[in-house]
Amino acid sequence: MPGWKVGLSAVAAVLIAGIAVLALHRGGPPARCAPGMVALGPRCCGDGQRLDAGRCAGAPTRCGDGLTRTPAGCVAPGASVRIAAGTLRLGPSDWEAQGLVEAREVFVPAFSLDAFEVTEQRYAACADAGACPPLPLRGEPGVPVTGITLEEAARFCAFAGGALPTRDQLAFAAAGPSSRRYPWGDTGAVCRRVAFGLRAGPCGWNATGPELAGARPDGAAVHAAGRLFDLAGNVAEWAAPDRPGAEISGTHGGSWADGAASALRTWNRRLLPISTRAPDIGFRCAYAP
């Protein structure tokens, strides 16, 4: 073969390889961690941190949008968002809900809700004040507190000036008046939006606890007064019992340990004894508007 033809073939091969690499790059999954965060094992840690026994350790040089950089790690603020009154519509429009969700409509008065799940930093302040019982913590101020019973969560919310949200408040905060399937919309349960499947895939492997609260801002529920983070995934969240004195209540939103997208649906509810302690259950608080 003439030399010039060999040269053209080589150039063509390089171009084809480059196009293939570009296509793979563009067609691959989006980054799991938000800008300012770095993927370390199953976790998203602050830029500059290291993974130590499953924990994000060391002082971060940068954190994700909305998170505060501290010497101990990236931490979400204790902010709340006002949610305007509206009608919650639950029903079998989602085929996965058929036979699982009782169709109903209920008016939800205006209320405010923690923008982030209650973190270990916030809970430790309550315990230091003597208003909450001490709990074994993971040692990361920015992760949600877990291993907490419903009564202990309610005590914290009272200390914070609020109460545990009702199941209708949690569902409406996630679904909004348009009855979204997920807090961010009707499709797209992907790893960059929600901390789930971190124990046995699809978003990670061998995780032993939740992600930093607020580490997946792309999955936030948007309301007129602000954004609510991690209403799906990270930790399942306690709701107040349907009636006083009930020994059973629900957790909502799925968690880091769930591997199926159906667990993240805004209608998903898991009934448990109120004394349950689990590494995938946490909470947030509701307040007067």
Secondary structure, 3 states (H helix, E strand, C coil): CCHHHHHHHHHHHHHHHHHHHHHHHHHCCCCCCCCCEEEECCEEEEECCEEECCEEECCCCECCCCCEEECCEEECCCCEEEECCEEEEECCCCHHHCCCCCCEEEEECCEEEECCCCEHHHHHHHHHCCCCCCCCCCCCCCCECCCCCHHHHHHHHHHCCCECCCHHHHHHHHHCCCCCCECCECCCCCCCCCCCCCCECCCCECCCCCCCCCCCHHHCEEECCEEECCCCCCCEEECCCCCCCCCEEEEECCCCCCCCHHHHCCCCEEEEECCCCCCCEECCCEECC
